[in-house]
Amino acid sequence: MKASDIRDLSIEEIDAKEKELLTELLNLRFQKETGQMSSPARIRDVRKDIARVNTIRKEKVKGLR
């Protein structure tokens, strides 16, 4: 997910997106432990997306963008 896509969302939508990403991360961790994971790199991508969402939310709350 690109940062520009996240910046177009409202704060409520950003919160929902973060919750969705956290759920996906939890599911990926379960898949990893049970040996069912198809793409281990997806965990890293989801973690980066979560960080991106948090950064943009803080920017919006502070009024920087």
N, CA, C and O atoms as a Maestro MAE file, in Angstrom:
{
 s_m_m2io_version
 :::
 2.0.0
}

f_m_ct {
 s_m_title
 :::
 protein
 m_atom[260] {
  # First column is atom index #
  i_m_mmod_type
  r_m_x_coord
  r_m_y_coord
  r_m_z_coord
  i_m_residue_number
  s_m_chain_name
  s_m_pdb_residue_name
  s_m_pdb_atom_name
  i_m_atomic_number
  :::
  1 25 0.840 -1.171 0.000 1 A "MET " " N  " 7
  2 3 0.000 0.000 0.000 1 A "MET " " CA " 6
  3 2 0.889 1.239 0.000 1 A "MET " " C  " 6
  4 15 1.849 1.327 0.765 1 A "MET " " O  " 8
  5 25 0.566 2.169 -0.845 2 A "LYS " " N  " 7
  6 3 1.352 3.387 -0.970 2 A "LYS " " CA " 6
  7 2 0.891 4.423 0.050 2 A "LYS " " C  " 6
  8 15 -0.270 4.439 0.460 2 A "LYS " " O  " 8
  9 25 1.809 5.275 0.445 3 A "ALA " " N  " 7
  10 3 1.503 6.321 1.404 3 A "ALA " " CA " 6
  11 2 0.466 7.293 0.846 3 A "ALA " " C  " 6
  12 15 -0.376 7.798 1.589 3 A "ALA " " O  " 8
  13 25 0.522 7.553 -0.442 4 A "SER " " N  " 7
  14 3 -0.443 8.486 -1.034 4 A "SER " " CA " 6
  15 2 -1.867 7.935 -0.951 4 A "SER " " C  " 6
  16 15 -2.821 8.698 -0.802 4 A "SER " " O  " 8
  17 25 -2.009 6.613 -1.046 5 A "ASP " " N  " 7
  18 3 -3.328 5.996 -0.902 5 A "ASP " " CA " 6
  19 2 -3.854 6.166 0.521 5 A "ASP " " C  " 6
  20 15 -5.044 6.408 0.723 5 A "ASP " " O  " 8
  21 25 -2.976 6.040 1.490 6 A "ILE " " N  " 7
  22 3 -3.380 6.171 2.894 6 A "ILE " " CA " 6
  23 2 -3.733 7.622 3.205 6 A "ILE " " C  " 6
  24 15 -4.672 7.881 3.958 6 A "ILE " " O  " 8
  25 25 -2.995 8.561 2.639 7 A "ARG " " N  " 7
  26 3 -3.244 9.982 2.910 7 A "ARG " " CA " 6
  27 2 -4.621 10.424 2.403 7 A "ARG " " C  " 6
  28 15 -5.175 11.403 2.904 7 A "ARG " " O  " 8
  29 25 -5.169 9.725 1.431 8 A "ASP " " N  " 7
  30 3 -6.485 10.061 0.903 8 A "ASP " " CA " 6
  31 2 -7.614 9.607 1.829 8 A "ASP " " C  " 6
  32 15 -8.760 10.018 1.650 8 A "ASP " " O  " 8
  33 25 -7.302 8.762 2.816 9 A "LEU " " N  " 7
  34 3 -8.325 8.231 3.721 9 A "LEU " " CA " 6
  35 2 -8.562 9.179 4.890 9 A "LEU " " C  " 6
  36 15 -7.697 9.979 5.246 9 A "LEU " " O  " 8
  37 25 -9.754 9.074 5.481 10 A "SER " " N  " 7
  38 3 -10.038 9.843 6.696 10 A "SER " " CA " 6
  39 2 -9.418 9.120 7.884 10 A "SER " " C  " 6
  40 15 -8.966 7.982 7.754 10 A "SER " " O  " 8
  41 25 -9.395 9.772 9.034 11 A "ILE " " N  " 7
  42 3 -8.803 9.167 10.225 11 A "ILE " " CA " 6
  43 2 -9.549 7.897 10.617 11 A "ILE " " C  " 6
  44 15 -8.925 6.921 11.035 11 A "ILE " " O  " 8
  45 25 -10.870 7.893 10.490 12 A "GLU " " N  " 7
  46 3 -11.651 6.698 10.823 12 A "GLU " " CA " 6
  47 2 -11.315 5.540 9.886 12 A "GLU " " C  " 6
  48 15 -11.212 4.391 10.316 12 A "GLU " " O  " 8
  49 25 -11.146 5.853 8.610 13 A "GLU " " N  " 7
  50 3 -10.778 4.820 7.642 13 A "GLU " " CA " 6
  51 2 -9.362 4.302 7.896 13 A "GLU " " C  " 6
  52 15 -9.077 3.120 7.704 13 A "GLU " " O  " 8
  53 25 -8.481 5.204 8.328 14 A "ILE " " N  " 7
  54 3 -7.115 4.800 8.668 14 A "ILE " " CA " 6
  55 2 -7.129 3.857 9.857 14 A "ILE " " C  " 6
  56 15 -6.409 2.858 9.870 14 A "ILE " " O  " 8
  57 25 -7.950 4.170 10.864 15 A "ASP " " N  " 7
  58 3 -8.069 3.285 12.029 15 A "ASP " " CA " 6
  59 2 -8.583 1.910 11.624 15 A "ASP " " C  " 6
  60 15 -8.097 0.894 12.121 15 A "ASP " " O  " 8
  61 25 -9.550 1.873 10.736 16 A "ALA " " N  " 7
  62 3 -10.095 0.603 10.264 16 A "ALA " " CA " 6
  63 2 -9.041 -0.170 9.479 16 A "ALA " " C  " 6
  64 15 -8.946 -1.392 9.598 16 A "ALA " " O  " 8
  65 25 -8.261 0.531 8.689 17 A "LYS " " N  " 7
  66 3 -7.201 -0.115 7.911 17 A "LYS " " CA " 6
  67 2 -6.145 -0.711 8.831 17 A "LYS " " C  " 6
  68 15 -5.642 -1.806 8.581 17 A "LYS " " O  " 8
  69 25 -5.809 0.016 9.899 18 A "GLU " " N  " 7
  70 3 -4.829 -0.501 10.846 18 A "GLU " " CA " 6
  71 2 -5.347 -1.773 11.519 18 A "GLU " " C  " 6
  72 15 -4.609 -2.745 11.678 18 A "GLU " " O  " 8
  73 25 -6.599 -1.756 11.905 19 A "LYS " " N  " 7
  74 3 -7.186 -2.934 12.537 19 A "LYS " " CA " 6
  75 2 -7.154 -4.129 11.571 19 A "LYS " " C  " 6
  76 15 -6.851 -5.252 11.974 19 A "LYS " " O  " 8
  77 25 -7.465 -3.877 10.310 20 A "GLU " " N  " 7
  78 3 -7.429 -4.928 9.283 20 A "GLU " " CA " 6
  79 2 -6.014 -5.487 9.120 20 A "GLU " " C  " 6
  80 15 -5.828 -6.699 9.015 20 A "GLU " " O  " 8
  81 25 -5.017 -4.595 9.100 21 A "LEU " " N  " 7
  82 3 -3.632 -5.029 8.943 21 A "LEU " " CA " 6
  83 2 -3.145 -5.818 10.160 21 A "LEU " " C  " 6
  84 15 -2.413 -6.796 10.013 21 A "LEU " " O  " 8
  85 25 -3.547 -5.396 11.355 22 A "LEU " " N  " 7
  86 3 -3.160 -6.129 12.558 22 A "LEU " " CA " 6
  87 2 -3.757 -7.528 12.570 22 A "LEU " " C  " 6
  88 15 -3.105 -8.482 12.993 22 A "LEU " " O  " 8
  89 25 -4.996 -7.651 12.107 23 A "THR " " N  " 7
  90 3 -5.630 -8.964 12.007 23 A "THR " " CA " 6
  91 2 -4.898 -9.836 10.995 23 A "THR " " C  " 6
  92 15 -4.678 -11.024 11.231 23 A "THR " " O  " 8
  93 25 -4.525 -9.241 9.869 24 A "GLU " " N  " 7
  94 3 -3.789 -9.985 8.849 24 A "GLU " " CA " 6
  95 2 -2.432 -10.442 9.390 24 A "GLU " " C  " 6
  96 15 -2.005 -11.565 9.125 24 A "GLU " " O  " 8
  97 25 -1.760 -9.580 10.142 25 A "LEU " " N  " 7
  98 3 -0.470 -9.938 10.724 25 A "LEU " " CA " 6
  99 2 -0.610 -11.102 11.700 25 A "LEU " " C  " 6
  100 15 0.218 -12.013 11.710 25 A "LEU " " O  " 8
  101 25 -1.650 -11.070 12.509 26 A "LEU " " N  " 7
  102 3 -1.908 -12.157 13.449 26 A "LEU " " CA " 6
  103 2 -2.115 -13.472 12.702 26 A "LEU " " C  " 6
  104 15 -1.565 -14.504 13.086 26 A "LEU " " O  " 8
  105 25 -2.906 -13.429 11.640 27 A "ASN " " N  " 7
  106 3 -3.160 -14.630 10.848 27 A "ASN " " CA " 6
  107 2 -1.880 -15.139 10.179 27 A "ASN " " C  " 6
  108 15 -1.658 -16.347 10.101 27 A "ASN " " O  " 8
  109 25 -1.048 -14.226 9.702 28 A "LEU " " N  " 7
  110 3 0.210 -14.632 9.079 28 A "LEU " " CA " 6
  111 2 1.139 -15.289 10.090 28 A "LEU " " C  " 6
  112 15 1.840 -16.247 9.764 28 A "LEU " " O  " 8
  113 25 1.146 -14.776 11.314 29 A "ARG " " N  " 7
  114 3 1.986 -15.382 12.347 29 A "ARG " " CA " 6
  115 2 1.513 -16.792 12.673 29 A "ARG " " C  " 6
  116 15 2.329 -17.689 12.884 29 A "ARG " " O  " 8
  117 25 0.195 -16.993 12.717 30 A "PHE " " N  " 7
  118 3 -0.335 -18.339 12.948 30 A "PHE " " CA " 6
  119 2 0.061 -19.263 11.798 30 A "PHE " " C  " 6
  120 15 0.447 -20.410 12.023 30 A "PHE " " O  " 8
  121 25 -0.036 -18.763 10.573 31 A "GLN " " N  " 7
  122 3 0.336 -19.574 9.415 31 A "GLN " " CA " 6
  123 2 1.817 -19.950 9.473 31 A "GLN " " C  " 6
  124 15 2.197 -21.070 9.134 31 A "GLN " " O  " 8
  125 25 2.640 -19.006 9.905 32 A "LYS " " N  " 7
  126 3 4.075 -19.274 9.994 32 A "LYS " " CA " 6
  127 2 4.356 -20.382 10.993 32 A "LYS " " C  " 6
  128 15 5.151 -21.281 10.719 32 A "LYS " " O  " 8
  129 25 3.708 -20.324 12.153 33 A "GLU " " N  " 7
  130 3 3.949 -21.315 13.196 33 A "GLU " " CA " 6
  131 2 3.417 -22.695 12.835 33 A "GLU " " C  " 6
  132 15 3.964 -23.707 13.273 33 A "GLU " " O  " 8
  133 25 2.360 -22.741 12.045 34 A "THR " " N  " 7
  134 3 1.789 -24.035 11.670 34 A "THR " " CA " 6
  135 2 2.371 -24.568 10.363 34 A "THR " " C  " 6
  136 15 2.001 -25.655 9.918 34 A "THR " " O  " 8
  137 25 3.275 -23.814 9.746 35 A "GLY " " N  " 7
  138 3 3.924 -24.267 8.529 35 A "GLY " " CA " 6
  139 2 3.084 -24.139 7.277 35 A "GLY " " C  " 6
  140 15 3.367 -24.807 6.282 35 A "GLY " " O  " 8
  141 25 2.066 -23.306 7.292 36 A "GLN " " N  " 7
  142 3 1.170 -23.148 6.152 36 A "GLN " " CA " 6
  143 2 1.438 -21.878 5.351 36 A "GLN " " C  " 6
  144 15 0.696 -21.569 4.418 36 A "GLN " " O  " 8
  145 25 2.482 -21.145 5.702 37 A "MET " " N  " 7
  146 3 2.726 -19.857 5.066 37 A "MET " " CA " 6
  147 2 3.234 -20.028 3.640 37 A "MET " " C  " 6
  148 15 4.153 -20.806 3.382 37 A "MET " " O  " 8
  149 25 2.627 -19.296 2.730 38 A "SER " " N  " 7
  150 3 3.036 -19.371 1.328 38 A "SER " " CA " 6
  151 2 4.091 -18.317 0.985 38 A "SER " " C  " 6
  152 15 4.938 -18.542 0.121 38 A "SER " " O  " 8
  153 25 4.040 -17.167 1.663 39 A "SER " " N  " 7
  154 3 4.974 -16.088 1.363 39 A "SER " " CA " 6
  155 2 5.468 -15.437 2.663 39 A "SER " " C  " 6
  156 15 4.786 -14.570 3.209 39 A "SER " " O  " 8
  157 25 6.626 -15.835 3.157 40 A "PRO " " N  " 7
  158 3 7.151 -15.271 4.401 40 A "PRO " " CA " 6
  159 2 7.427 -13.763 4.322 40 A "PRO " " C  " 6
  160 15 7.411 -13.079 5.345 40 A "PRO " " O  " 8
  161 25 7.674 -13.255 3.140 41 A "ALA " " N  " 7
  162 3 7.954 -11.825 2.989 41 A "ALA " " CA " 6
  163 2 6.718 -10.977 3.265 41 A "ALA " " C  " 6
  164 15 6.834 -9.776 3.509 41 A "ALA " " O  " 8
  165 25 5.556 -11.580 3.228 42 A "ARG " " N  " 7
  166 3 4.311 -10.835 3.456 42 A "ARG " " CA " 6
  167 2 4.266 -10.272 4.879 42 A "ARG " " C  " 6
  168 15 3.694 -9.204 5.091 42 A "ARG " " O  " 8
  169 25 4.854 -10.962 5.852 43 A "ILE " " N  " 7
  170 3 4.876 -10.460 7.229 43 A "ILE " " CA " 6
  171 2 5.602 -9.120 7.270 43 A "ILE " " C  " 6
  172 15 5.120 -8.170 7.888 43 A "ILE " " O  " 8
  173 25 6.748 -9.040 6.619 44 A "ARG " " N  " 7
  174 3 7.516 -7.794 6.589 44 A "ARG " " CA " 6
  175 2 6.724 -6.676 5.920 44 A "ARG " " C  " 6
  176 15 6.732 -5.538 6.389 44 A "ARG " " O  " 8
  177 25 6.042 -7.000 4.825 45 A "ASP " " N  " 7
  178 3 5.246 -5.996 4.115 45 A "ASP " " CA " 6
  179 2 4.106 -5.468 4.982 45 A "ASP " " C  " 6
  180 15 3.837 -4.267 4.991 45 A "ASP " " O  " 8
  181 25 3.441 -6.353 5.704 46 A "VAL " " N  " 7
  182 3 2.325 -5.941 6.553 46 A "VAL " " CA " 6
  183 2 2.831 -5.075 7.699 46 A "VAL " " C  " 6
  184 15 2.199 -4.079 8.054 46 A "VAL " " O  " 8
  185 25 3.962 -5.449 8.276 47 A "ARG " " N  " 7
  186 3 4.524 -4.645 9.371 47 A "ARG " " CA " 6
  187 2 4.884 -3.237 8.882 47 A "ARG " " C  " 6
  188 15 4.673 -2.258 9.597 47 A "ARG " " O  " 8
  189 25 5.418 -3.140 7.685 48 A "LYS " " N  " 7
  190 3 5.756 -1.825 7.119 48 A "LYS " " CA " 6
  191 2 4.492 -1.013 6.834 48 A "LYS " " C  " 6
  192 15 4.471 0.201 7.032 48 A "LYS " " O  " 8
  193 25 3.442 -1.688 6.368 49 A "ASP " " N  " 7
  194 3 2.178 -0.995 6.116 49 A "ASP " " CA " 6
  195 2 1.585 -0.462 7.423 49 A "ASP " " C  " 6
  196 15 1.036 0.639 7.451 49 A "ASP " " O  " 8
  197 25 1.694 -1.237 8.499 50 A "ILE " " N  " 7
  198 3 1.190 -0.784 9.798 50 A "ILE " " CA " 6
  199 2 1.958 0.455 10.249 50 A "ILE " " C  " 6
  200 15 1.355 1.415 10.728 50 A "ILE " " O  " 8
  201 25 3.263 0.442 10.101 51 A "ALA " " N  " 7
  202 3 4.076 1.600 10.476 51 A "ALA " " CA " 6
  203 2 3.711 2.816 9.629 51 A "ALA " " C  " 6
  204 15 3.641 3.936 10.135 51 A "ALA " " O  " 8
  205 25 3.480 2.587 8.348 52 A "ARG " " N  " 7
  206 3 3.102 3.668 7.435 52 A "ARG " " CA " 6
  207 2 1.765 4.280 7.852 52 A "ARG " " C  " 6
  208 15 1.610 5.501 7.861 52 A "ARG " " O  " 8
  209 25 0.812 3.434 8.193 53 A "VAL " " N  " 7
  210 3 -0.509 3.902 8.621 53 A "VAL " " CA " 6
  211 2 -0.382 4.723 9.897 53 A "VAL " " C  " 6
  212 15 -0.991 5.787 10.011 53 A "VAL " " O  " 8
  213 25 0.402 4.242 10.858 54 A "ASN " " N  " 7
  214 3 0.574 4.966 12.117 54 A "ASN " " CA " 6
  215 2 1.234 6.323 11.902 54 A "ASN " " C  " 6
  216 15 0.841 7.309 12.527 54 A "ASN " " O  " 8
  217 25 2.216 6.380 11.038 55 A "THR " " N  " 7
  218 3 2.908 7.638 10.754 55 A "THR " " CA " 6
  219 2 1.964 8.653 10.131 55 A "THR " " C  " 6
  220 15 1.955 9.820 10.523 55 A "THR " " O  " 8
  221 25 1.178 8.218 9.172 56 A "ILE " " N  " 7
  222 3 0.272 9.140 8.483 56 A "ILE " " CA " 6
  223 2 -0.847 9.588 9.414 56 A "ILE " " C  " 6
  224 15 -1.282 10.738 9.350 56 A "ILE " " O  " 8
  225 25 -1.324 8.682 10.286 57 A "ARG " " N  " 7
  226 3 -2.354 9.083 11.248 57 A "ARG " " CA " 6
  227 2 -1.818 10.181 12.162 57 A "ARG " " C  " 6
  228 15 -2.517 11.157 12.434 57 A "ARG " " O  " 8
  229 25 -0.583 10.028 12.638 58 A "LYS " " N  " 7
  230 3 0.011 11.041 13.512 58 A "LYS " " CA " 6
  231 2 0.188 12.367 12.777 58 A "LYS " " C  " 6
  232 15 -0.013 13.431 13.362 58 A "LYS " " O  " 8
  233 25 0.561 12.309 11.503 59 A "GLU " " N  " 7
  234 3 0.675 13.538 10.713 59 A "GLU " " CA " 6
  235 2 -0.670 14.246 10.628 59 A "GLU " " C  " 6
  236 15 -0.742 15.465 10.782 59 A "GLU " " O  " 8
  237 25 -1.736 13.486 10.383 60 A "LYS " " N  " 7
  238 3 -3.066 14.089 10.248 60 A "LYS " " CA " 6
  239 2 -3.545 14.671 11.569 60 A "LYS " " C  " 6
  240 15 -4.137 15.750 11.600 60 A "LYS " " O  " 8
  241 25 -3.290 13.956 12.660 61 A "VAL " " N  " 7
  242 3 -3.724 14.439 13.967 61 A "VAL " " CA " 6
  243 2 -3.010 15.731 14.339 61 A "VAL " " C  " 6
  244 15 -3.620 16.638 14.905 61 A "VAL " " O  " 8
  245 25 -1.738 15.817 14.027 62 A "LYS " " N  " 7
  246 3 -0.967 17.021 14.325 62 A "LYS " " CA " 6
  247 2 -1.235 18.142 13.324 62 A "LYS " " C  " 6
  248 15 -0.842 19.287 13.545 62 A "LYS " " O  " 8
  249 25 -1.902 17.806 12.230 63 A "GLY " " N  " 7
  250 3 -2.229 18.820 11.228 63 A "GLY " " CA " 6
  251 2 -1.096 19.150 10.294 63 A "GLY " " C  " 6
  252 15 -1.064 20.237 9.718 63 A "GLY " " O  " 8
  253 25 -0.167 18.236 10.131 64 A "LEU " " N  " 7
  254 3 0.967 18.491 9.251 64 A "LEU " " CA " 6
  255 2 0.605 18.354 7.784 64 A "LEU " " C  " 6
  256 15 1.250 18.961 6.929 64 A "LEU " " O  " 8
  257 25 -0.415 17.566 7.481 65 A "ARG " " N  " 7
  258 3 -0.805 17.385 6.093 65 A "ARG " " CA " 6
  259 2 -2.297 17.415 5.973 65 A "ARG " " C  " 6
  260 15 -2.830 17.279 4.872 65 A "ARG " " O  " 8
  :::
 }
 m_bond[259] {
  # First column is bond index #
  i_m_from
  i_m_to
  i_m_order
  :::
  1 1 2 1
  2 2 3 1
  3 3 4 2
  4 3 5 1
  5 5 6 1
  6 6 7 1
  7 7 8 2
  8 7 9 1
  9 9 10 1
  10 10 11 1
  11 11 12 2
  12 11 13 1
  13 13 14 1
  14 14 15 1
  15 15 16 2
  16 15 17 1
  17 17 18 1
  18 18 19 1
  19 19 20 2
  20 19 21 1
  21 21 22 1
  22 22 23 1
  23 23 24 2
  24 23 25 1
  25 25 26 1
  26 26 27 1
  27 27 28 2
  28 27 29 1
  29 29 30 1
  30 30 31 1
  31 31 32 2
  32 31 33 1
  33 33 34 1
  34 34 35 1
  35 35 36 2
  36 35 37 1
  37 37 38 1
  38 38 39 1
  39 39 40 2
  40 39 41 1
  41 41 42 1
  42 42 43 1
  43 43 44 2
  44 43 45 1
  45 45 46 1
  46 46 47 1
  47 47 48 2
  48 47 49 1
  49 49 50 1
  50 50 51 1
  51 51 52 2
  52 51 53 1
  53 53 54 1
  54 54 55 1
  55 55 56 2
  56 55 57 1
  57 57 58 1
  58 58 59 1
  59 59 60 2
  60 59 61 1
  61 61 62 1
  62 62 63 1
  63 63 64 2
  64 63 65 1
  65 65 66 1
  66 66 67 1
  67 67 68 2
  68 67 69 1
  69 69 70 1
  70 70 71 1
  71 71 72 2
  72 71 73 1
  73 73 74 1
  74 74 75 1
  75 75 76 2
  76 75 77 1
  77 77 78 1
  78 78 79 1
  79 79 80 2
  80 79 81 1
  81 81 82 1
  82 82 83 1
  83 83 84 2
  84 83 85 1
  85 85 86 1
  86 86 87 1
  87 87 88 2
  88 87 89 1
  89 89 90 1
  90 90 91 1
  91 91 92 2
  92 91 93 1
  93 93 94 1
  94 94 95 1
  95 95 96 2
  96 95 97 1
  97 97 98 1
  98 98 99 1
  99 99 100 2
  100 99 101 1
  101 101 102 1
  102 102 103 1
  103 103 104 2
  104 103 105 1
  105 105 106 1
  106 106 107 1
  107 107 108 2
  108 107 109 1
  109 109 110 1
  110 110 111 1
  111 111 112 2
  112 111 113 1
  113 113 114 1
  114 114 115 1
  115 115 116 2
  116 115 117 1
  117 117 118 1
  118 118 119 1
  119 119 120 2
  120 119 121 1
  121 121 122 1
  122 122 123 1
  123 123 124 2
  124 123 125 1
  125 125 126 1
  126 126 127 1
  127 127 128 2
  128 127 129 1
  129 129 130 1
  130 130 131 1
  131 131 132 2
  132 131 133 1
  133 133 134 1
  134 134 135 1
  135 135 136 2
  136 135 137 1
  137 137 138 1
  138 138 139 1
  139 139 140 2
  140 139 141 1
  141 141 142 1
  142 142 143 1
  143 143 144 2
  144 143 145 1
  145 145 146 1
  146 146 147 1
  147 147 148 2
  148 147 149 1
  149 149 150 1
  150 150 151 1
  151 151 152 2
  152 151 153 1
  153 153 154 1
  154 154 155 1
  155 155 156 2
  156 155 157 1
  157 157 158 1
  158 158 159 1
  159 159 160 2
  160 159 161 1
  161 161 162 1
  162 162 163 1
  163 163 164 2
  164 163 165 1
  165 165 166 1
  166 166 167 1
  167 167 168 2
  168 167 169 1
  169 169 170 1
  170 170 171 1
  171 171 172 2
  172 171 173 1
  173 173 174 1
  174 174 175 1
  175 175 176 2
  176 175 177 1
  177 177 178 1
  178 178 179 1
  179 179 180 2
  180 179 181 1
  181 181 182 1
  182 182 183 1
  183 183 184 2
  184 183 185 1
  185 185 186 1
  186 186 187 1
  187 187 188 2
  188 187 189 1
  189 189 190 1
  190 190 191 1
  191 191 192 2
  192 191 193 1
  193 193 194 1
  194 194 195 1
  195 195 196 2
  196 195 197 1
  197 197 198 1
  198 198 199 1
  199 199 200 2
  200 199 201 1
  201 201 202 1
  202 202 203 1
  203 203 204 2
  204 203 205 1
  205 205 206 1
  206 206 207 1
  207 207 208 2
  208 207 209 1
  209 209 210 1
  210 210 211 1
  211 211 212 2
  212 211 213 1
  213 213 214 1
  214 214 215 1
  215 215 216 2
  216 215 217 1
  217 217 218 1
  218 218 219 1
  219 219 220 2
  220 219 221 1
  221 221 222 1
  222 222 223 1
  223 223 224 2
  224 223 225 1
  225 225 226 1
  226 226 227 1
  227 227 228 2
  228 227 229 1
  229 229 230 1
  230 230 231 1
  231 231 232 2
  232 231 233 1
  233 233 234 1
  234 234 235 1
  235 235 236 2
  236 235 237 1
  237 237 238 1
  238 238 239 1
  239 239 240 2
  240 239 241 1
  241 241 242 1
  242 242 243 1
  243 243 244 2
  244 243 245 1
  245 245 246 1
  246 246 247 1
  247 247 248 2
  248 247 249 1
  249 249 250 1
  250 250 251 1
  251 251 252 2
  252 251 253 1
  253 253 254 1
  254 254 255 1
  255 255 256 2
  256 255 257 1
  257 257 258 1
  258 258 259 1
  259 259 260 2
  :::
 }
}
